[in-house]
């Protein structure tokens, strides 16, 4: 048995083998794969093996496209093509939207008619068939054959694979770096461990004090014998029918199909037994019945087919159905390639390549934000809650989920101290990272939690359009108030606090106490990995404020950038320690002067400063900053006093017709003002200069992560840059983001954020366009199969001189 390896990969499924292959291909040949059973003896063994490139995520699409290239190169892929069928008008519209989004990220696909779909798949019933997306390069593989092909390629280039070896522990050095991997046949010295253990990944993570919020969710598929006269040819395209919740392929003249029922079962929430292996679980015929009916609706001949076997097996699902990839901050040398969430064979090739690139180069060219291993925090350490989120993510794997819909399961999880006040005002609550927070308000109606609301109005103007218009008017014309307690808040303190923040931020952080700095954190390529404000509270104490959904990711980024030899620094998530009230609008100062005896004039309290003031007898830390483009403050208060402060503000604002707002109106307010949203408008693939954020970059402050890349890129003459578009002439255009932008007969970009601007009365969107496409350029946006005229506008549509913010 090998007693030392630089890299130990735990798990001999398709993901672990792919990681090993790409590490050795990149030159890191001292790689050992450990598998407690035989290769493919976990979830890999039960996969049906369908692979499609059609995916709305730019990163996942590239993962899948490369995976297909890899399997074809190894002779393990059948490129029979695939069809994603629409069995409802709503699904057909979703496919139209999906095609536009696919074109926007570089995948050339088109819709075909129902008749064309049946030409390729004659056994499909024409009943309720509206069309399909056909992807000729898609297909299927045999899981056993493909995994062994990848494993052989890895071994041929220098990797070692050992089966029948179970990991029993992982030892860390005093500085929390990987030291040894303990197994049932002896210890192995190692520098790096990659956790590719599939459904056992949470148990491996526990060995180093980390956690993996993935839940085994039962997945079932069935093999049916051929029906005489209805035998399916082997080269028939694979099919996916989301309305009927099923997918499948031809198999020996019959069919192999599975699906995604809307009430899946989770198991082993507290950990998968080590002794579980490739054996299937007892099938649930009652649960599978809905899928069987769906398959028969589309392929009536199946009703007479003889069943060979119904297979039930658990798949690892994360709360957001995205894999967990990359290094784990705070544990040097511990990496994740886990929680694949039904992206196993589709993603494994690209995932292996990106993990290798990340490990060797220190970064990856693809945007890994949605897949970062550290994106979940304490909220998801509760296995029961993580399981509910995972089950709901599985439910919507095929069931049509509209862009405006919210999660419904596991709620309410986290509520702010102001929750009851929002309820009294008729709040419709959305959810973000477990937080119940205002979407919009329906005054005079009972408060409720939003869920699958868009299912009621479909692809049309939302019924809350006018309500949000009214909230928008309050912020622009009078004064609005919003509970923003879900803001992520990270306290950075200690002798090394300033040095750490200067190291990760592109803006200068060393400002006087009481200054607020808007900045980005960058990767080594200069790409934006976080968009935050940093407030200096004391000489060695700072508060970083970020979005509710990014606090764990940003905290992890800070931890991963603490260098050996740095002075001590303490990093704490203080999100729940402070309530936050946003108060903005032309009358915001009038309201604040009524409730506080402190001087809040522009001369005494200028923009981008912060200090403690008194409101209703309580100390309130006020930051003069805005995300809506109006005069105002973020007010940070102890949750114990939050209701009292809120009530006092509401009473003082009554003469000015103060109105509460929700997160729907924030999108409208900020997009008119040219403000960006991280994860959509700005990502690790975008640098500040191209995103219109060059004003945040201080290249003279000294070295910081990404500075060298920015120095090389600062002329920016040949790169796309973010532009503001106004789309269509009608009152409301159903754009949601990701749609392809056409110019001069080709696709030139995809939409990023989009929202209706109630002040400018236009549909507004952002897109990164070639530099020559300045204001006045005419383009088209592909919206549900039609090309809608759009115009490149000035970057800032509302108050470009910033007179309102600086009032």
Buried (B, 14 or more C-beta within 10 A) or exposed (E): EBEEBBBBBBBBBBBBBBBBBBBBBBEBBBBBBBBBBBBBBBBBBBBBBBBBBBBBBBBBBBBBBBBBBBBBEBEBBBBBBBBBBBBBEBBBBBBBBBBBBBBBBEBEBEBBEBEBBBEBBEBBBEEBBBBBBBBEBBBBBBBBBBBBBBBBBBBEBBBBBBBEBBBBEBBBEEEBBBBBBBBEEEBBBBBBBBBBBBBBBBBBBEBBEBBBBBBBBBBBBBBBBBBEEBBBEEEBBBBBBBBBBBBBBBBEBBBBBBBBBBEBBBBBBEEBEEEBEBEBBEBBEEBBEBBBEBBBBBBBBBEEBEEBEBBBBBBBBBBBBBBBBBBBBBBBBBBBBBBBBBBBBBBBBBBBBBBBBBBEEEBBBBBBBBBBBBBBBEBBEBBEBBBBBBBBBBBBBBBBBBEBBBBBBBBEBBBBBBBEBBBEBBBBBBBBBBBBBBBBBBEEEEBEBBBBBBBEEEBEBBEBBEBBBBBBBBBBBBBBBBBBBBBBBBBBBBEBBBBBBBBBBBBBBEBEEBBBBBBBBBBEBBBBBBBBBBBBBEEBBBBBBBBBBBBBBBBBBBBBBBEEEBEEBEBEBEBBEBBBBBBBBBBBBBBBBBBBEBEBEEEEBEBBBBBEBEBBEBEBBBBBBBBBBBBBBBBBBBBEBBBBBBEBBBBBBEEBEBBBBBBBBBBBBBBBBBBBBBBBBBBBBBBBBBBBBBEBBBEEBEEBBBBEBBEEBBEBEEBBBBBBBBBBEEEEBBBBBBBBBBBEEEBBBBBBBBBBBBBBEBBBBBBBBBEEBEEEBEBBBBBBBEEBEBBBBEBBBBBEEEEBBEE
